[in-house]
Amino acid sequence: MIRKIDKYNRVSIPREMQKLMGLKSGQAIDIQYDDNKIIIYPRANETIRTFMISELKRYQEKLNEEMLKDNSNPESITLFNGLIIELERLLNKYDKLY
């Protein structure tokens, strides 16, 4: 199938291909370039990623409260919070689930 690039440098994905890939209007897609090919992947469900991040933050708050109650070492709290931030960063970077 041949498509032209419009004056805004956009290319439309044919409706048949959108249906085959399960793409919906407004959905984020991942576009990669590899070996002179453009590859399009449907992005992971944003709701799942958002849920995972909110659960990480909820767990972080709960554990911080418990650590403060137990007079935990402040360095441990800082390290734990850094781990949560790093996990969130990785989720945002690699949020493809398939």
C-alpha positions in Angstrom: 0.0 0.0 0.0 1.4 3.4 -0.9 0.7 6.6 1.0 2.0 10.1 0.4 3.5 12.4 3.1 1.3 15.5 3.4 2.6 19.1 3.7 2.7 18.7 7.5 5.0 15.6 7.2 2.2 13.3 8.2 1.4 9.8 6.9 -2.0 8.3 7.6 -2.3 4.6 8.5 -4.9 2.9 6.3 -8.1 2.1 8.2 -7.8 -1.7 7.5 -4.3 -1.7 9.1 -5.6 0.2 12.1 -8.3 -2.4 12.6 -5.8 -5.2 12.2 -3.5 -3.6 14.8 -6.4 -2.7 17.1 -5.5 1.0 16.9 -8.1 3.6 18.0 -8.2 7.3 17.2 -6.0 9.3 19.5 -4.1 6.2 20.7 -0.3 6.6 21.2 1.9 4.6 19.0 5.7 3.8 19.1 7.5 4.5 15.9 11.0 3.1 15.5 13.6 3.2 12.6 15.6 0.0 12.0 17.6 -1.1 9.0 16.0 1.4 6.6 12.5 0.5 7.8 9.9 2.4 9.9 8.2 0.1 12.4 5.0 1.1 14.2 3.9 -0.6 17.4 0.7 0.0 19.3 1.7 1.5 22.7 0.8 -0.3 25.9 -2.5 0.6 27.4 -2.0 3.9 29.2 -4.5 2.9 31.8 -2.3 0.0 32.9 0.8 2.1 33.0 -0.9 4.8 35.0 -2.3 2.2 37.4 1.1 0.7 37.9 2.7 4.1 38.6 -0.1 5.1 41.0 0.3 1.8 42.9 4.0 2.3 43.2 3.5 5.8 44.6 0.8 4.5 47.0 3.2 1.8 48.2 6.0 4.3 48.5 3.9 6.6 50.8 2.8 3.7 52.9 6.3 2.3 53.3 7.7 5.8 54.1 5.1 6.2 56.9 6.1 2.8 58.3 9.8 3.6 58.1 9.3 6.9 59.8 7.3 5.3 62.6 10.1 2.8 63.1 12.7 5.5 63.1 14.4 3.9 60.1 17.7 5.2 58.8 17.1 8.3 56.7 19.5 6.9 54.1 17.3 3.9 53.7 14.3 6.0 53.1 16.2 8.1 50.5 17.5 4.9 48.7 14.0 3.5 48.7 12.5 6.7 47.2 15.2 6.7 44.6 14.3 3.1 43.7 10.6 4.1 43.2 11.6 7.0 41.1 13.8 4.8 38.9 11.0 2.2 38.5 8.6 4.9 37.4 11.2 6.2 34.9 11.6 2.7 33.5 7.9 2.2 33.3 7.6 5.4 31.3 10.5 4.4 29.1 9.5 0.7 28.5 5.8 0.8 28.8 5.2 -1.7 26.0 3.5 -4.8 27.4 3.5 -6.8 24.2 
